[in-house]
């Protein structure tokens, strides 16, 4: 089952608790702790570069981080972003990784 289908299945059961992660190590720790999904934001990606969440991180950095996180775990990765083009690109990355 791909990540999207798995996330839909989890949501059909009720609330999905997905801890905030900004790298693959945190995602693996969350998965090992029993969480069935993880959550990545632009804030976390920017923070991992030591930058504020003010649009300073580009599409390449966000997509690469999403791909690293998705590649590190077998659970769905929920990604929050405020940019439509970024959301579409990241969606492609996750589909490709699943």
C-alpha angles and dihedrals in degrees: 000000000000123000095257093053091046092052091049089051091051092048091049087059092053138261116014115211107208117174120220113258132172102186143028095262093056090045091053091048091051091049091048089051088059103260112149096209139016132214128223125188137184087247092061093046092049091046091053086060091047091249133126119248095259102121094276093126114080135214093267095055094045093047093046092050091049090050092049092050094045090047092052097056141041095218126089117274116218112205124198120198136154097218121084094206090050092049091052092049094046090048088058091049092052094046088051092050095046 
